[in-house]
Amino acid sequence: MVVQTTYNYNVSAAKLWPLLFNSKMDARQPCYLLCGLPKPLECRLPDSEGGVGSTRECVSDKGTIQQRITEWAPEHKLSFQLVKTDLYFGSCIESILEQFEITDNNQGGCRITRTTTFKAKAPLALVVSIPMFIGLKAIHRYVFSNWKRLSS
């Protein structure tokens, strides 16, 4: 299943790019309707280095997700895949691939599109996929609104 979200910023790609791997979120909840949804706290590079093969780590109030960077094009594209997680849904997921793509928005700023592709494990794939889709969409929006605050 694919979840895609696009957001426009009034800042340059150079200002937005570092937030993709070095940002802390505010105290708001990503979605009040979904009890138990992990609240993102921080995304970081634990080795302090980016690039293909490096690790990107996202910390939430319910656990951590470690991802391997598969594409690193500064100020343009960042792609990664799930390596391991201790979040409660980890045992239900076969794979998660993510991509951030930054482009000019012709208004003096940039547009970012986040695409998350996930595959749930059978036999409950359909039952797991619907709440995962809703939760991921809420997290996309939450993170993008935090980045708007951080980039201002």
Buried (B, 14 or more C-beta within 10 A) or exposed (E): BEBEBBBEBEBBBEBBBBBBBBBEBEEEEBBEEBEEBBBBBEBBBEEEEBEEEBBBBBBBEBBBBBBBBBBBEBBBBBBBBBEEBEBEBEEBBEEBBBBBBBEEBEEEBBBBBBBBBBBBEEEEBEEBBEBBBBBBBBBBBBBBBBBBEBBE
